Amino acid sequence: MSAIRIVTLCTGNAARSVMLGYMLNTLAHANGADWEIRTAGTHAVEGQAMSQRTLEALEKLEELGEHHFRSHRSHQLTSEDAEWADVIIAVESDHVNYVRANFASAAERTVQLRSFCLLAPLDGDVASQVAEVATGEPEPGLDVADPAGGDQGTYDRCAVVLW
């Protein structure tokens, strides 16, 4: 069986999708899952480092272990990413709508994180779990709030919500 290819998606690819990407890598490694992870943004400035507050929030989560957090560079979601992905995990309803509007062929593989956690069936393969949730409408009430502009505590709380 080949690796499951996952893109995590937020707005600027400087906080939420970055945190989630490192978290999924940690879970994959801990559980022997074969996942390939990319992170991206809907409105990213290409090549930027993650914010210092994102870095500090990640470093506070002992469960994440050792990562080379400083190697991250922001990336704008591309058609190549959308085609590559088996699943795109978006942290906001607007991100799901962005994929639907700009990468229609990936719409059936795009889910809102909290909707997926709440609604995905517990059995079956990832493709069928994602397909089950991707047909629904994204829910703004299930968005993971953007910490941008917040203090360190805001970033720390965001990391805990994602974890």
C-alpha positions in Angstrom: 0.0 0.0 0.0 1.4 3.4 -0.9 1.7 6.4 1.5 -1.3 8.6 2.2 -0.5 12.0 0.9 -1.9 14.8 3.1 -1.9 18.6 2.6 -2.8 20.7 5.6 -4.2 24.1 4.7 -4.7 27.4 6.4 -4.5 31.0 5.2 -0.9 32.1 5.3 0.9 28.8 5.9 2.6 30.4 8.9 0.7 29.0 11.9 -2.2 26.5 11.8 -1.3 24.4 8.8 2.3 24.3 9.9 1.4 23.2 13.4 -1.0 20.6 12.1 1.6 19.3 9.6 4.1 18.7 12.4 1.5 17.1 14.6 0.4 14.7 11.8 4.0 13.8 11.2 4.4 13.0 14.9 1.3 10.9 14.9 2.4 9.0 11.8 5.8 8.3 13.2 4.4 7.2 16.6 1.8 4.9 15.0 3.8 3.5 12.1 1.5 5.2 9.6 2.8 5.8 6.1 1.8 9.5 5.6 3.5 12.1 3.4 2.6 15.6 4.7 2.8 19.0 2.9 1.5 22.3 4.3 0.1 25.1 2.3 -1.9 28.4 2.5 -4.7 29.9 0.5 -3.1 33.3 0.6 0.6 32.6 1.4 3.7 34.6 0.7 6.0 32.0 -0.8 9.1 31.1 1.2 8.5 32.8 4.5 9.5 31.2 7.8 6.9 30.4 10.4 6.2 33.0 12.9 8.2 33.1 16.1 5.0 32.6 18.1 4.2 29.5 16.0 7.6 28.1 16.7 7.3 28.7 20.5 3.9 27.1 20.6 5.2 24.0 18.8 8.2 23.8 21.1 5.9 23.8 24.2 4.2 20.6 23.1 6.5 18.0 24.5 4.5 15.3 22.7 5.9 16.5 19.4 9.4 15.4 20.2 12.3 16.5 18.0 11.6 18.2 14.7 13.5 20.7 12.6 10.8 23.4 13.0 13.0 26.1 11.6 13.2 24.5 8.2 9.5 25.4 7.4 8.9 27.8 4.5 5.4 29.0 3.6 3.9 27.7 0.4 0.8 28.8 -1.6 -1.5 25.9 -2.5 -1.0 24.9 -6.2 -2.8 22.7 -8.6 0.1 20.3 -8.3 -0.5 20.1 -4.5 -4.2 19.6 -5.0 -3.7 16.8 -7.5 -0.9 15.2 -5.4 -3.0 15.0 -2.2 -5.2 12.1 -1.2 -6.7 14.4 1.3 -6.6 18.2 2.0 -7.3 19.0 5.6 -8.4 22.6 5.9 -8.7 24.4 9.3 -11.5 26.8 8.2 -14.6 26.5 6.2 -13.4 29.3 4.0 -10.4 27.1 3.0 -12.7 24.3 2.0 -14.6 26.8 -0.1 -11.3 28.1 -1.6 -10.4 24.6 -2.8 -13.9 24.0 -4.2 -13.7 27.3 -6.1 -10.1 27.0 -7.4 -9.3 23.3 -7.5 -12.7 21.6 -8.2 -11.1 18.2 -8.9 -9.8 18.1 -5.3 -13.2 19.1 -3.7 -14.1 15.5 -2.9 -10.8 15.0 -1.1 -11.0 18.2 1.0 -12.3 18.2 4.5 -12.5 20.7 7.3 -10.4 19.4 10.2 -13.0 19.5 13.0 -15.8 18.3 10.8 -13.6 15.3 9.9 -12.9 14.6 13.5 -16.5 14.8 14.4 -18.2 13.1 11.4 -15.8 10.7 9.8 -16.8 7.0 10.2 -14.5 5.1 12.4 -14.1 2.2 10.0 -13.0 2.0 6.4 -10.0 3.4 4.6 -9.1 7.1 4.6 -10.5 7.7 1.1 -14.0 6.5 2.2 -13.8 8.4 5.5 -12.8 11.7 3.7 -15.5 11.1 1.0 -18.2 10.8 3.6 -17.3 14.1 5.2 -16.3 16.1 2.0 -19.9 16.0 0.7 -21.2 18.2 3.5 -21.1 21.9 3.8 -18.2 23.3 5.8 -19.3 24.8 9.1 -17.8 28.2 10.2 -18.6 27.3 13.8 -16.0 24.5 13.5 -13.2 26.7 12.3 -9.9 26.6 14.2 -9.4 30.3 14.9 -6.5 32.1 13.3 -4.0 33.2 16.0 -2.4 35.8 13.7 -2.0 39.1 15.5 -2.5 37.5 18.9 -0.1 37.1 21.7 1.9 34.0 22.6 -1.0 32.7 24.7 -3.3 32.8 21.6 -0.8 30.7 19.6 -0.3 28.3 22.5 -4.1 27.8 22.7 -4.4 27.3 19.0 -1.7 24.6 19.1 -3.6 22.8 21.9 -6.8 22.9 20.0 -5.1 21.4 16.9 -3.4 18.8 19.0 
